[in-house]
Amino acid sequence: MPAGCEVLHVGATAIDGCLTKGDLDLVVRCEQPYFEQADKILAERFDRNSGSVRTATFSAFEHHGTAPEMGVQLTTKGGDLDVFHLFASALRSDPDLVTRYNELKRSYEGRPMDDYRTAKGAFVSSVLNKGSKRG
């Protein structure tokens, strides 16, 4: 990765007690001038996640066929979608939040993935909005 980038483990496997399907979620955070170079490097190594949004400050990749499977999100530091590390930090600092997140995950077992993703997005937004009000 270029200078000005950091790689963080942000998925459920990074959170004690969090339910996980066992995949590995990473975020690569970089300064804006290095985004294009980092995007190119990741695209050479991983498949683009075609089900994810791609902008000038965010792109997503996936790697299947290995154990564990892996998702990599590339964000610019301070960009609109530079929130993965904030959500992981909130979960790490609040066991009750992990319990609520696990309950949400359990309640969507066997239901359509799109419904789960919508509910998860609302949950993540509520956590991040609450955190931003604290200062």
N, C-alpha and C positions, 0 to 999 in steps of 0.2 A: 504494500500500500504506500501511497505517497506520504511525504511528511505532512503533518497537520491532520492525520487521520487516527482514529482510535477504534478498536474493536471491542465491543461489550457483549457479554452473554446476558440476554434480556428475557428469554422465554420462561415458561413455567418450570423448566428443568433448573433454572437459576434461583428458584424461590423455594425455600424449605416449606414442605407441607402442601405445596400447590399441586393439584391434579394435572397430569400431563399425558399426552399421547406418546411421549417419549422422543419427540423430535427436538432438534436443537435450533434455537432461534438466536441469531446474532444481529447486532446493528453495527454498521460501520458509519461513524460520524466523522465528517471531514469539513474543513474550511471550504467555502464556496469556490475559491480558485482551483481546488484540487478535485472537485466533484466529477468533472468530465473524465479526467484521467482514472480516477478510482472506478467509475462506472465501466470504462473500457476494460480495465484489469479484471473486474468481477465478471463481465460478460464473456471474457475469454475462458473463464474457469467454471462458470455455472450457467444453467439455463435461466432465462428471464422468466419471472412469474407472470404469465400472461393474464392471470386473473386479478392482477393488482394494478393500481394506478401508477403511471410514470410521468414525472414532471421534471422541470429543470433543477429541482432540489431533492427529488426522491426517486428511487427505483428499487425494485425487489427482484430477488433471485431465489432459485430453489435448486436443491441437489437431492435427487432420488437415487435409490439403488444402493445406498450404503446404510450402515447402522451406526448411529441414528441418521435418519433423513435430516436435512438441514434447510432452513430458510435464512436468507441474508437480506436485510434491509439497509440500503445506503441512503443516508440523509446528510444534508448540510447542517452544520451546527447553527442552531437558532432558526432553522427553516420551519415551515408550517407542520411538517410531519416528524420533527425531531422530538418525539415524545416517548419513544419506547423505553428509554432509560429512566424517564421520570415515572412511568407507570410501574416498572420493576422496582424502583426505589420505594415507591409508596407501598407496594405489597410487602417488601422486605421489612418495612418499619411498622407494619400493622397486622398482627396475626388475625384480628377480626375481619379485616378486609380480605385476607386470603380465604377465610371461611366463607364469606359471602360470595367470593369469586368461584370457589369450588361448588357452592350450592347452585350458582347460575349454570356452571358447566354440567352438573348432574341433571338439572331440570331440562336440558336440551339433548340429552342422550337419546338417540334414535329419531330425532326430529330433523327437519331439513337444515342443512348447513347454512343456507342463507338466513334462516330465522335466527340461528345461533349467532352468526356474525353480526346481525343487526343488534341483538341484545347485548352482545359483548361490546360492540362499539359504543352503545349508550352507557354501559357500565364504565368503560375506560374513560369516556368523556366526563362522566360525573365525578370520577376520582380525580382526574386532572383539573377540572374546574374548581373542585373543592380545594385542591392543593394550591392553585393560583390565587385563591382568595386569602390564603394564610400569609402570602407575601413571599 
